[in-house]
Each structure stands twice: as structure tokens, then as C-alpha cells.
């Protein structure tokens, strides 16, 4: 996934992210917690993270 400011204001620098799963945590309508790996430019995982993002702001790579 390509995660940028469209998904959350915290991503002023977009990141590449490999989603492992959607977490079943209660959130606001249209928002979701996802878990996965932040990727570097080569596509290698560099950090495991849980992110709170707007579903409509997520983009597939």
C-alpha cells in the first residue's frame, strides 16, 4: 500500500506498507487499524507497525 496524507495527517512523508491484517479494534466510521511492515525503496521490511488510517486514503502500489 502507499500511505500518504490522504490516509492520515501524520504521513507528511508517504511510506510503502505491506499489510498483514486489519485489526478488529473499535474506531470511527471510515477509519481502521492495520498491522504490517513499513518497506524501504527496495521493498524490504524495515519496521513492523500498527497504523490508524482512513480507508479511502489507502492506495495500492
N, CA, C and O atoms as a printed pandas DataFrame, in Angstrom:
     atom_number atom_name residue_name chain_id  residue_number  x_coord  y_coord  z_coord
0              1         N          UNK        A               1    0.835   -1.165    0.000
1              2        CA          UNK        A               1    0.000    0.000    0.000
2              3         C          UNK        A               1    0.892    1.244    0.000
3              4         O          UNK        A               1    2.023    1.213    0.485
4              5         N          UNK        A               2    0.376    2.308   -0.538
5              6        CA          UNK        A               2    1.020    3.615   -0.500
6              7         C          UNK        A               2    0.227    4.432    0.509
7              8         O          UNK        A               2   -0.962    4.685    0.310
8              9         N          UNK        A               3    0.874    4.844    1.584
9             10        CA          UNK        A               3    0.179    5.568    2.646
10            11         C          UNK        A               3    0.738    6.985    2.717
11            12         O          UNK        A               3    1.928    7.192    2.954
12            13         N          UNK        A               4   -0.150    7.954    2.508
13            14        CA          UNK        A               4    0.246    9.356    2.482
14            15         C          UNK        A               4   -0.714   10.177    3.341
15            16         O          UNK        A               4   -1.496    9.621    4.112
16            17         N          UNK        A               5   -0.651   11.493    3.205
17            18        CA          UNK        A               5   -1.525   12.388    3.974
18            19         C          UNK        A               5   -3.005   12.126    3.707
19            20         O          UNK        A               5   -3.851   12.470    4.533
20            21         N          UNK        A               6   -3.321   11.528    2.577
21            22        CA          UNK        A               6   -4.716   11.181    2.283
22            23         C          UNK        A               6   -5.245   10.153    3.281
23            24         O          UNK        A               6   -6.443   10.114    3.564
24            25         N          UNK        A               7   -4.348    9.322    3.813
25            26        CA          UNK        A               7   -4.733    8.283    4.767
26            27         C          UNK        A               7   -4.693    8.784    6.204
27            28         O          UNK        A               7   -5.475    8.334    7.041
28            29         N          UNK        A               8   -3.777    9.723    6.498
29            30        CA          UNK        A               8   -3.657   10.272    7.851
30            31         C          UNK        A               8   -2.690   11.456    7.817
31            32         O          UNK        A               8   -1.679   11.408    7.117
32            33         N          UNK        A               9   -2.993   12.513    8.567
33            34        CA          UNK        A               9   -2.116   13.690    8.575
34            35         C          UNK        A               9   -0.690   13.391    9.030
35            36         O          UNK        A               9    0.228   14.140    8.697
36            37         N          UNK        A              10   -0.488   12.316    9.779
37            38        CA          UNK        A              10    0.853   12.003   10.277
38            39         C          UNK        A              10    1.821   11.600    9.173
39            40         O          UNK        A              10    3.033   11.619    9.387
40            41         N          UNK        A              11    1.318   11.237    8.001
41            42        CA          UNK        A              11    2.174   10.767    6.908
42            43         C          UNK        A              11    2.468   11.888    5.922
43            44         O          UNK        A              11    2.124   11.797    4.743
44            45         N          UNK        A              12    3.109   12.949    6.414
45            46        CA          UNK        A              12    3.506   14.049    5.522
46            47         C          UNK        A              12    4.575   13.580    4.556
47            48         O          UNK        A              12    4.742   14.154    3.480
48            49         N          UNK        A              13    5.309   12.523    4.940
49            50        CA          UNK        A              13    6.201   11.814    4.020
50            51         C          UNK        A              13    5.566   10.453    3.775
51            52         O          UNK        A              13    5.484    9.636    4.692
52            53         N          UNK        A              14    5.116   10.200    2.552
53            54        CA          UNK        A              14    4.453    8.916    2.267
54            55         C          UNK        A              14    5.373    7.728    2.527
55            56         O          UNK        A              14    6.596    7.832    2.426
56            57         N          UNK        A              15    4.753    6.592    2.866
57            58        CA          UNK        A              15    5.505    5.359    3.080
58            59         C          UNK        A              15    4.882    4.230    2.273
59            60         O          UNK        A              15    3.705    4.271    1.914
60            61         N          UNK        A              16    5.705    3.219    1.998
61            62        CA          UNK        A              16    5.214    1.962    1.414
62            63         C          UNK        A              16    4.965    1.023    2.584
63            64         O          UNK        A              16    5.750    0.977    3.532
64            65         N          UNK        A              17    3.867    0.275    2.511
65            66        CA          UNK        A              17    3.460   -0.546    3.644
66            67         C          UNK        A              17    2.865   -1.854    3.156
67            68         O          UNK        A              17    1.989   -1.855    2.291
68            69         N          UNK        A              18    3.338   -2.981    3.709
69            70        CA          UNK        A              18    2.778   -4.304    3.404
70            71         C          UNK        A              18    1.821   -4.668    4.528
71            72         O          UNK        A              18    2.246   -4.881    5.663
72            73         N          UNK        A              19    0.539   -4.740    4.220
73            74        CA          UNK        A              19   -0.478   -5.043    5.225
74            75         C          UNK        A              19   -0.489   -6.536    5.516
75            76         O          UNK        A              19   -0.528   -7.362    4.604
76            77         N          UNK        A              20   -0.454   -6.869    6.809
77            78        CA          UNK        A              20   -0.576   -8.253    7.253
78            79         C          UNK        A              20   -2.025   -8.555    7.584
79            80         O          UNK        A              20   -2.578   -9.575    7.173
80            81         N          UNK        A              21   -2.634   -7.631    8.347
81            82        CA          UNK        A              21   -4.027   -7.842    8.724
82            83         C          UNK        A              21   -4.684   -6.544    9.160
83            84         O          UNK        A              21   -4.022   -5.576    9.533
84            85         N          UNK        A              22   -6.007   -6.559    9.100
85            86        CA          UNK        A              22   -6.831   -5.476    9.629
86            87         C          UNK        A              22   -7.156   -5.863   11.062
87            88         O          UNK        A              22   -7.631   -6.970   11.319
88            89         N          UNK        A              23   -6.903   -4.958   11.988
89            90        CA          UNK        A              23   -7.185   -5.237   13.396
90            91         C          UNK        A              23   -8.646   -4.942   13.706
91            92         O          UNK        A              23   -9.216   -3.997   13.160
92            93         N          UNK        A              24   -9.245   -5.723   14.556
93            94        CA          UNK        A              24  -10.667   -5.573   14.894
94            95         C          UNK        A              24  -10.871   -4.671   16.100
95            96         O          UNK        A              24  -11.588   -5.020   17.038
96            97         N          UNK        A              25  -10.239   -3.517   16.064
97            98        CA          UNK        A              25  -10.387   -2.554   17.154
98            99         C          UNK        A              25  -11.457   -1.535   16.791
99           100         O          UNK        A              25  -11.565   -1.137   15.631
100          101         N          UNK        A              26  -12.238   -1.114   17.754
101          102        CA          UNK        A              26  -13.294   -0.137   17.531
102          103         C          UNK        A              26  -12.677    1.215   17.169
103          104         O          UNK        A              26  -11.779    1.706   17.852
104          105         N          UNK        A              27  -13.180    1.807   16.077
105          106        CA          UNK        A              27  -12.681    3.101   15.608
106          107         C          UNK        A              27  -13.840    3.950   15.113
107          108         O          UNK        A              27  -15.003    3.565   15.231
108          109         N          UNK        A              28  -13.513    5.095   14.565
109          110        CA          UNK        A              28  -14.510    5.961   13.951
110          111         C          UNK        A              28  -14.892    5.405   12.585
111          112         O          UNK        A              28  -14.126    4.654   11.982
112          113         N          UNK        A              29  -16.082    5.774   12.094
113          114        CA          UNK        A              29  -16.525    5.331   10.771
114          115         C          UNK        A              29  -15.523    5.770    9.706
115          116         O          UNK        A              29  -15.106    6.928    9.673
116          117         N          UNK        A              30  -15.144    4.839    8.842
117          118        CA          UNK        A              30  -14.229    5.129    7.749
118          119         C          UNK        A              30  -12.759    4.988    8.109
119          120         O          UNK        A              30  -11.899    5.075    7.233
120          121         N          UNK        A              31  -12.458    4.773    9.380
121          122        CA          UNK        A              31  -11.077    4.612    9.837
122          123         C          UNK        A              31  -10.849    3.169   10.260
123          124         O          UNK        A              31  -11.793    2.471   10.631
124          125         N          UNK        A              32   -9.596    2.719   10.207
125          126        CA          UNK        A              32   -9.271    1.340   10.524
126          127         C          UNK        A              32   -7.842    1.262   11.069
127          128         O          UNK        A              32   -6.983    2.072   10.721
128          129         N          UNK        A              33   -7.612    0.274   11.924
129          130        CA          UNK        A              33   -6.246   -0.057   12.362
130          131         C          UNK        A              33   -5.764   -1.188   11.481
131          132         O          UNK        A              33   -6.454   -2.195   11.320
132          133         N          UNK        A              34   -4.564   -1.024   10.900
133          134        CA          UNK        A              34   -3.949   -2.092   10.118
134          135         C          UNK        A              34   -2.567   -2.395   10.696
135          136         O          UNK        A              34   -1.904   -1.522   11.255
136          137         N          UNK        A              35   -2.155   -3.636   10.548
137          138        CA          UNK        A              35   -0.844   -4.058   11.030
138          139         C          UNK        A              35   -0.035   -4.580    9.859
139          140         O          UNK        A              35   -0.573   -5.241    8.971
140          141         N          UNK        A              36    1.255   -4.285    9.858
141          142        CA          UNK        A              36    2.101   -4.762    8.775
142          143         C          UNK        A              36    3.512   -4.236    8.877
143          144         O          UNK        A              36    3.989   -3.892    9.958
144          145         N          UNK        A              37    4.180   -4.178    7.724
145          146        CA          UNK        A              37    5.589   -3.791    7.667
146          147         C          UNK        A              37    5.786   -2.564    6.796
147          148         O          UNK        A              37    5.272   -2.488    5.680
148          149         N          UNK        A              38    6.540   -1.599    7.321
149          150        CA          UNK        A              38    6.972   -0.468    6.515
150          151         C          UNK        A              38    8.107   -0.969    5.627
151          152         O          UNK        A              38    8.989   -1.696    6.085
152          153         N          UNK        A              39    8.078   -0.573    4.351
153          154        CA          UNK        A              39    9.052   -1.051    3.375
154          155         C          UNK        A              39   10.010    0.059    2.950
155          156         O          UNK        A              39    9.641    1.233    2.921
156          157         N          UNK        A              40   11.241   -0.325    2.621
157          158        CA          UNK        A              40   12.181    0.653    2.076
158          159         C          UNK        A              40   12.001    0.711    0.556
159          160         O          UNK        A              40   11.094    0.079    0.015
160          161         N          UNK        A              41   12.859    1.465   -0.129
161          162        CA          UNK        A              41   12.732    1.626   -1.584
162          163         C          UNK        A              41   12.911    0.328   -2.360
163          164         O          UNK        A              41   12.400    0.199   -3.472
164          165         N          UNK        A              42   13.630   -0.636   -1.789
165          166        CA          UNK        A              42   13.836   -1.932   -2.449
166          167         C          UNK        A              42   12.689   -2.904   -2.186
167          168         O          UNK        A              42   12.628   -3.968   -2.802
168          169         N          UNK        A              43   11.775   -2.548   -1.271
169          170        CA          UNK        A              43   10.677   -3.434   -0.931
170          171         C          UNK        A              43   10.963   -4.334    0.255
171          172         O          UNK        A              43   10.191   -5.249    0.543
172          173         N          UNK        A              44   12.081   -4.078    0.952
173          174        CA          UNK        A              44   12.427   -4.867    2.135
174          175         C          UNK        A              44   11.747   -4.290    3.372
175          176         O          UNK        A              44   11.646   -3.071    3.515
176          177         N          UNK        A              45   11.286   -5.154    4.258
177          178        CA          UNK        A              45   10.657   -4.713    5.502
178          179         C          UNK        A              45   11.714   -4.100    6.418
179          180         O          UNK        A              45   12.776   -4.682    6.638
180          181         N          UNK        A              46   11.403   -2.911    6.948
181          182        CA          UNK        A              46   12.348   -2.239    7.848
182          183         C          UNK        A              46   11.767   -2.013    9.237
183          184         O          UNK        A              46   12.517   -1.774   10.184
184          185         N          UNK        A              47   10.422   -2.084    9.382
185          186        CA          UNK        A              47    9.802   -1.890   10.694
186          187         C          UNK        A              47    8.400   -2.487   10.678
187          188         O          UNK        A              47    7.663   -2.354    9.701
188          189         N          UNK        A              48    8.045   -3.150   11.784
189          190        CA          UNK        A              48    6.678   -3.647   11.939
190          191         C          UNK        A              48    5.886   -2.559   12.660
191          192         O          UNK        A              48    6.342   -2.010   13.663
192          193         N          UNK        A              49    4.679   -2.247   12.134
193          194        CA          UNK        A              49    3.901   -1.150   12.692
194          195         C          UNK        A              49    2.411   -1.467   12.689
195          196         O          UNK        A              49    1.934   -2.293   11.911
196          197         N          UNK        A              50    1.692   -0.794   13.573
197          198        CA          UNK        A              50    0.231   -0.768   13.551
198          199         C          UNK        A              50   -0.145    0.678   13.255
199          200         O          UNK        A              50    0.313    1.597   13.933
200          201         N          UNK        A              51   -0.990    0.877   12.231
201          202        CA          UNK        A              51   -1.333    2.219   11.776
202          203         C          UNK        A              51   -2.830    2.464   11.848
203          204         O          UNK        A              51   -3.627    1.569   11.566
204          205         N          UNK        A              52   -3.209    3.677   12.225
205          206        CA          UNK        A              52   -4.598    4.122   12.258
206          207         C          UNK        A              52   -4.798    5.013   11.042
207          208         O          UNK        A              52   -4.251    6.115   10.986
208          209         N          UNK        A              53   -5.579    4.548   10.061
209          210        CA          UNK        A              53   -5.685    5.249    8.781
210          211         C          UNK        A              53   -7.127    5.347    8.282
211          212         O          UNK        A              53   -8.005    4.586    8.690
212          213         N          UNK        A              54   -7.333    6.300    7.397
213          214        CA          UNK        A              54   -8.600    6.474    6.716
214          215         C          UNK        A              54   -8.633    5.505    5.530
215          216         O          UNK        A              54   -7.750    5.546    4.673
216          217         N          UNK        A              55   -9.625    4.652    5.479
217          218        CA          UNK        A              55   -9.695    3.618    4.454
218          219         C          UNK        A              55   -9.649    4.218    3.049
219          220         O          UNK        A              55   -8.941    3.696    2.188
220          221         N          UNK        A              56  -10.376    5.285    2.803
221          222        CA          UNK        A              56  -10.426    5.887    1.469
222          223         C          UNK        A              56   -9.088    6.479    1.045
223          224         O          UNK        A              56   -8.868    6.704   -0.145
224          225         N          UNK        A              57   -8.193    6.735    1.991
225          226        CA          UNK        A              57   -6.894    7.314    1.661
226          227         C          UNK        A              57   -5.822    6.306    1.298
227          228         O          UNK        A              57   -4.729    6.693    0.885
228          229         N          UNK        A              58   -6.110    5.026    1.443
229          230        CA          UNK        A              58   -5.120    3.994    1.128
230          231         C          UNK        A              58   -5.056    3.763   -0.373
231          232         O          UNK        A              58   -6.089    3.736   -1.042
232          233         N          UNK        A              59   -3.852    3.598   -0.907
233          234        CA          UNK        A              59   -3.651    3.353   -2.339
234          235         C          UNK        A              59   -2.798    2.105   -2.545
235          236         O          UNK        A              59   -1.787    1.917   -1.869
236          237         N          UNK        A              60   -3.212    1.256   -3.481
237          238        CA          UNK        A              60   -2.411    0.070   -3.807
238          239         C          UNK        A              60   -1.224    0.482   -4.665
239          240         O          UNK        A              60   -1.331    1.372   -5.509
240          241         N          UNK        A              61   -0.098   -0.170   -4.441
241          242        CA          UNK        A              61    1.096    0.075   -5.274
242          243         C          UNK        A              61    1.021   -0.706   -6.562
243          244         O          UNK        A              61    1.932   -0.627   -7.386
